[in-house]
Amino acid sequence: MRKNFIAGNWKMHKTTGEAVALAKDLVSALAGGPNKYMIAPSFTALDAVSKVVSGTNILLGAQNMSTDEQGAHTGEVSVLQLKDLGVQVVILGHSERRHTYSETDDMINRKVKLALSHGLEVILCVGELLEEREAGKAEAVCEEQTRKGLAGVSADDLKRVTIAYEPVWAIGTGKTATPEDADAIHAFIRKVVGEMYGADAAAAMVIQYGGSMKAENAEALLAKENIDGGLIGGAALKADTFAPIALCK
Ligand code: PEP
């Protein structure tokens, strides 16, 4: 039985003070909540937010990390530095990293393996562009990103991987995939995981939906058999909009 995993990606929003205030509100609002939770503030707020969520039911997430463990990589943040701040989960392959910052499947795969080798959990994001969906390539894109993102990951390490299906055309646009369309792609991704790792791993894989998820559509999305939570951007920026999603059963 999979547990829904509701994760908030705060992107490049909030000063440290604002991040701490939101984290405190969420600690109160989500205490005893029915799902698994994570919030991912900017790197600059990780240390302060770490102190707020430590010992609660909210995991601390980072939004990205370097392909390398350490070294001459100006402006990058390493897995060792994230762990030092108490980070437990890292979001990798977000569409903004893929399409704005030209991250390749190979880079994302290196990050996935590095994060897992240091004991972190990974949220691996996959999803098609609008033109890819319109060309009938949504499944092919998700399959390629899933297979390449997970290449070389052992069955044991896979237990610390969540996949987030995020159709790029639905991110921050107010357009949401219908629950039926999203569920169909989730089922397809689960099939791909099954081909790679077997039926038990496929059945256990938590697959989040991301793309304009909000209180108004969360219940219908989460009711679908293959949708096991959400990776949430805009609606994660306020406790009033995140908590109703996070408390959905
Ligand atoms: C995201 O950035 O992962 C996301 C899903 O954003 P939004 O909820 O704003 O569409």
Boltz pocket constraint, residues with backbone or C-beta under 6 A from the ligand:
constraints:
  - pocket:
      binder: B
      contacts: [[A, 9], [A, 166], [A, 170], [A, 171], [A, 172], [A, 173], [A, 174], [A, 210], [A, 211], [A, 212], [A, 213], [A, 231], [A, 232], [A, 233], [A, 234], [A, 235]]
      max_distance: 6.0
